[in-house]
Amino acid sequence: MAEDAADAAVKKVFAILGVDIDNPKEVEAFREDLRFGKTLRIVANKFLLGVVGAAAIGLVGAIWYGIQGKLGVK
């Protein structure tokens, strides 16, 4: 009885998400969507790290250029 209730709850949750768990193609498509989301998150994190790194390098370069200008170094 508890197992039937658990099965019904799982089916209801996946139905809310738009996935028919009795259709293997829909379940596999859902899994591929989840994998794509994970890949997209990883790429976005790496992109953000690159942007922050480039901004930091630009800031350090600007400071260095300013220091050289104050000291009269060419």
Buried (B, 14 or more C-beta within 10 A) or exposed (E): EEEEEEEEEEBEEBEEEEBEBEEEEBBEEBEEEEEEEEEEEEEEEEEEEEEEEEEEEEEEEEEEEEEEEEEEEE
